[in-house]
Amino acid sequence: MNVAIRGCFFACGMSILAGIWSMSAASAETTEIQFYTTVPRNLSEPLAQKFTELNPDIKVNIFQAGVETVLEKMRLEARGTGRFQADVMWIEEPAAIRQFADEGRLEAYQSPELKNVSAAYRDPEGRFVANHVAFIFIMYSTKKIQPGAAPKSWSDLTDTKFAGQLVFSNPQVSGTGAAIVSAMVQKFGWPFWEGIAKLKPVLVNGSQGMTSLIIQGERPVGVMQDYTIADAMQKKQPVNFIVPEEGSLAMPAYFAIARGTPKLEAAKKFYDFMISKDGAEVLMRLGMYHTRTDLPGPEGRPPIADVKTIPFDWAQHAREKPAMKATFADVMDK
């Protein structure tokens, strides 16, 4: 065989190998999806990591911030380009999710997993679904308050025996705190907070400050997310909780796919995962409630179906939030 022929075989062989390598590289390409969330990273990151473990060809890029920051970013994107730059979102603001759905900004998807989610936490059209819900319970210090003396209801919190003992999240800076204030206004009217104000409560910026004051017994009664209470109890801190007789405030986190995403198939896989047993196991391991009806509640807490809740109009809350914050500040200053 002459040199020219040998050279052709070599060149052709290399060309074929290069083509194979190129096809292999193409098949191994990773799809990247943009994931916007208001849920803290200690919850959102483990879910994203588990999803990628199960789907190694899909990388999840997380943008996490507070509710107002994330929603403002999304609204600016929609005004600028006509759609969200997020492919998927996980948002703790039901009114905003409903508004996005009504504006046609969310992809309708009938996931095969939807049938396993409580009907109270899913859109019939599949445009959004809550996979996690936090419940607001009354938390108290067992060092300072005996179980029989602990408040049993929301209305009990206005009892004068709790003067100088209450702590709440400041609604001016806390989304959870703002929802709690609105929920009590919708349930009892402003007289509830006028009664609380007379007891001189302490307002702090978030759950960490509240938990610390309750554990130390400086302010032995507050209202808190169930998972924060459970974390303190698992660490053997001297606290316990009461599910209020009137019902807990439910705070769901909704997952949705942005309409117009170029990564629709990957986004659908993430949607399936977030309401799957695999996704639920991640949340439950972290002490969170999942909305599937075929799973128990987190350890030490009742099943989700057994948690009584109070009615809460999230759309009304969203409309009235600025006025509510101003009125609350006036009430507390009196």
N, C-alpha and C positions, 0 to 999 in steps of 0.2 A: 504494500500500500504506500503510495507516494505521500510526500509531506503535505501537499495541498488537500488530499482526501482526509488524511489524519487530522489536519487542522480544521476541516469542515466538521468532522465528527465531534471534535472537541468543542468547537464553538456552538454547534447545534445542541450538544448535550448540555452545555452550560446554560444555553438559552432555555431549554426545557426545564432544567432545574430551577432557574430563576423564575420561570412561570409558576412552577409548583410552589416555590417559596412565597411568591407574590399572592397566590391563591390562598395559601395557608395563613399568611398575615392578614389578608382581607377577612377570612372567616373568623380570625381571632380578634378582630377589631372590637373595641369596647364602646358601648353606647353610654353617653353621659346624660343624666337627667338632672334638672335643677329643682331642688326641693326647698320650698319656702315654708318656714314653720314658726309659730309663736310658742310652741311647746319647748321647755328647757332642754338643753343639749344632753343632760344626763338621761333623758328619755328618748329623744329623737335620734341620737347617734347610735345607741345599741340596736334600734330598729333598722336603721339604714345599714349597719354592719351585718346584721343577720340576713337582710334581704340580699346584699351583695354576695354573702357566703353561699346562699342558695342560687343566686343568679350571677356568676362571676363575670359574665359578659356585660353587666350593667353597673356603671359607677354612679353613685349618688352624691351630688354636690349640695351641701346644706347651707342655706342662709337662715340663720336663727336670730330673732330679735323679739322685742316686746310687741304686743298686739298693735299698738298705734303705729309703730315704726314699720312693721311689715305691711300693714294695710295701706299706709301712705305710699310706700315704695310701689306697691302693686297698682294703685290708682294712677300714679305718675306714669308708670309703664303703659298702662292701658290708654291714657291720653296721648302719649308720645308715639306709640307704634300700633295701637289698635288692639293689642293683646298683652297678656302677662308674659314676662320672660320666664317665669316659673313653668315647669312642666306639670308639677304636682304641688299640692299645698296641704298643710295640716294646721288648722286655725282654731283658736279658742274663742271665737266670736261668732255665735250662731247667726246674729242679724246680718253680719257682713257676708257670710257664706250664702245666706238666703238671697241677699241683694245681688250678689254675683250671679247666682243661678237665674234670677228673674231678668237680669240684663243679658242673659245668653252667653256668659263668659265661662261656663263650666261644661265639660263634656258629659253627656249622658252615657252611662255604661252599666249594663245589667250584669254585674259580676256574679258568677255562680256561687260566690260566698255570701251574697246579700241575704239569702233566705235564713242564714244562721244568726243574723243580727236582729236585736230587738227592734220591733217596728217603730218604737218611739224615737229611735236614733238613726233612721235612714229615710232618705228621700225615695218615694215610690219610683221615680224616674231614674234613680241611680246617679243623680248629679252630685250628690255628696252623701257621706256616711260618717257617723261618729264611731270610732273604734275604741275610744277611751272616754270615760266620764269621771270627773272628780266630784265628790260630794262634800258639802260643807257641814261639818258637825261642830258641836260645842266641846271644846277641849278644856280640861281643868287639872289643876295640880292636886295630886293625892296627898301631898305633904300638908297642904293648907285646908283642903276641903274634903270632908267625908262623902262617900257616894250618896248617902241619903240627903245631904245638904246641897248637892250639886244642882244647877238649873236643869230642869227637865224639858223646857220648851223655850222658844224664842221669847215669848212674853215674860218668862221668868227673869230674863236678863235685866228687865227694868225694875226689879225688886230692889228696894233701898238697902237690903242686906249685902248687896254686891257693890255698894259705893266704895270707890277707891280700889276696886279689884279687877276691873275690866280692861282689856286691851283689844284693839281692832287695827286692821290694815287701813292706812290712810287712803281714801278713794281718790285723792288728788294725784297720787303716784302709782297706786296699785289697781290693776284691772280687776283682780279678784275682789279687792276692797270695794271698788265702785259697784260691782255686781251685787254684793251683799247689801250695800246701802239701798240700791234700787229695789232689790227683792223685798226688803223690809218695808219700804215705802209702798210698794204695790200691795203687800199683804196687810199692813197695819196703818199706813198713812204716816205723816210726819210726827204725830204724837209719840210714836215709838222712839224716834231718835231724840226728841225733846226730853223724853224720860231718861234715855241713856245719858244725855248731856248733863243732867242733874247729878249723875253719879261720878262725874269727872273721870271719864276713861282716858287711857293713854292711846295715842295714835302713832303707829310706827310705819315704816316704809314697806315692809314685806313680812313674809311668813317667818324668816329666820329670826328677826327681832322679836316677833310675837312669841315664838317657841321658846326662845331664851328666857324671856320674862316669866312665862308660865312655869317652865321647869324650875327656875330659881325661886318661884313663889312670890316674886315681887308684884306681879299682876296675875293672880291664879286662874282667871277665867277669860277665854277668848273663843273666837270662831275660826275654824281652820279646815283646810283641805284634809280629807280622810287619810291620804297617803303620807302627809307630813306627820300626822298624829301617829300613824302606824310605825313610821320610821323611828320616832322617839320612843315608842313603847318597845320596839324590838331591841333598842339600845338600853333597855331597862331604866329609862328615865321615869321619874315619879309623876306620870300623867295618865289620864284615862279620858274617855269621851262619852258623850250622850248623843244619840240621834234625836233631834228635837221632835216633840210630840206632833207638832204641826206638819213636820216633814223637812227633809233636807233640801238645800238648794243644789240642783244638779248643774254642773258646768262641763258640757261635752266639748271634745276637741274633734272637729270635722275634717275629714280627708276628702279631697276632690282633685280632678284632673282639669287642667286649664284647657279650654277650647282653643283649637288652633295649634296645639303643640305638635312639632314635627317628630316627636318621640312617642307617638301615641301607643304603640304596642308595648314599649318598655313601661310607660306610665300605667297601662292597664295591669301589667304584672305586679307593679308596686301596689296598686289599688287592691288587687286580689290578696296580696301578702298582708296588707295592713289589717284586714278583717279575717285572716285565716287563723287556724290554731297555732301555726308557727309564730305569727305576729303576736297573738294573744299570750303565748307562753313567755315571750320576751317581756311584755308589760306586766304580767302577773308575777314574774320573777322579781321585778322591780317594785312590787307591792301596789300595782295599779289595778283599777277595775277595767275590764274589757266589756264590750257591749254584746258579745256573743251570748246566746241564751242557753248554750249547752255546756257552760263552764261555771264552776263555783266562784264565790267572791274571793278576794285575796284573804290570806290567812288572818284570822282574828276578826273578820268583818262579815256581815251578812251577805248572802247572794244578791246580785244587782236587782233581781225581781222583788226582793223583800224590802228594799230601801224605799220608804215613803218619801215622796218629793212634793214640794209646794209649787203651784203654778207660777210661771215667770215669763213675762212677755219681753223677749230679748229685743224685738224691734222697738218697743216703747222705750226700753232702756237706752238703746242707741240714740233715739231721737232726743231724749230728755237728759242725757248724760251731762252736757255742759251746765244746764240749769240746776240739775241735781247737785253737782259739785259746789256750785255757788251757794245754794240753799243750805247744804250740809255744813259748809264753813261758817255760815251765819248762825246756825243752830248751835254749833259747838262753841262759838265765841261768846254766847250769852251767859 
